[in-house]
């Protein structure tokens, strides 16, 4: 015997079923749309990841110009002794102004920059090859003039020459390399030239100077202007800790004064939460003296322009032992910048795929996952043109400085040559009245004195003017004969 028990659906229940059915009909398209959007966004991110990887492998930043930076070395008696610390700091501060121009640029934005990656980064490099240390700046074509102008503005004695890209790799042997990253978050500062007793670049240059002449090595800083999120987080951490939060709470975005939102009965009347009332009774946590120094360091770092940085160190040597020794020497020199407890420290990261590191080094790619943020004071402590009193002899120093052409140069007369100064090419002429004076061509044999005299004689002949050339020992007259026009053959008199 079976007994069935059931209830008869009332009118209200039927109405509820109808409402539920209409809500379901509304939610299904919404859910389908949400799924489609989620799948599309995920596919877009996957496409971007593969596209950026292929873009890097194809050398997406090949359209760069390599600038060779040379500084004259002063060896006068005033410079023989080590420069005073104050003078060293003043000289390095000039480099800080230079990096401020780069850090002040607006970061590239938009869909194109997101898909293809930003193309507004500049590479600053110190390279040792053949036993000589070179300084290079590799810049996109569109930023070349800006970089050249800034270098000349901040380093008036520097000579900037566009050169072919260098090759520091040995034909045979091994290549080792590492990334240099931060142990802590970007908001924490490192030591700079203002906290060190000498130019911090000395340690890096000394490590490069010890690389054997048959090997090669490079330290590369790929830099671009940073977005302001790192600065905002740093200032928030300072604010939260001053309000009583611990460092761990502040890094997680938790404030001791704003941590709760529960309202009690009294809060309904007074408008204050229970946590506000509790915090009013609980004494606020005091910041220790060391923490106060840390917060000041965070504020000081945030007060300057920031740059996204990739730091790469590569060594090419004939054998693994030599390569590892040179690499360790260079990497150990970064420890001078470390602030171990209340600041930041550098961390060495050896990639599993060295070939990718080499590829990114050659193409000067910026890799987001290996990036860190340095302000202008910090990057100026890591890279700047060598100071004129730097006690490292095997730097690519400028042998002789060039000077600009005088403003009152003659506009007419025989062309002697051209003056190339900071990209400006000025014709150098000598007027007829000046040529009536005695002229002396100074230079040792083979330096081009005779060639210059012959060129002046030929220019006068072509212009229809008279020329007397006396040369009892040379054969340059043959070159002059070959340049005489047909209509002036009858005007020639030769004394043998």
Buried (B, 14 or more C-beta within 10 A) or exposed (E): EEEEEEEEEEEEEEEEEEEEEEEEEEEEEEEEEEEEEEEEEEEEEEEBEEBBEEBBEEBBBEEBBBBBBBBBBEEEEEEEEBBEBEEBBEBBBBBBEBBBBBBEBEEBEEEEEEEBBBBBBBBBBBBBBEEBBBBBBBBBEEBBEBBBBBBBEBBEEBBBEEEEEBEBBBEEBBBBBBBBBBEEBBBBBBBBBEBBEBBBBBBBBBBBBEBBEEBBBBBBBBBBBBEEEBBEBBBBBBBBBBBBBBBEBBBEEEBBBBBEEEBBEEBEEEEBBBBBBEBEEEEEBEBEEEBBBBBEBBBBBBEBBBBBBBBBBBBBBBEEEBBBBBBBBBBEBBEBBBBEEBBBBBBBEEBEEBEBBBBBBBBBBBBEEBBBBBBBBBBBBBBBBBBBBBEBEBBBBBEEEEEEBEEEBBEEBBEBEEBEEBEEEBBBBBEEEEEEEEEEEEEEEEEEBBEBBBBBBBBBBEEEEEBEBEEEEEEBBEBBEEEBEEEEEEEEEEEE
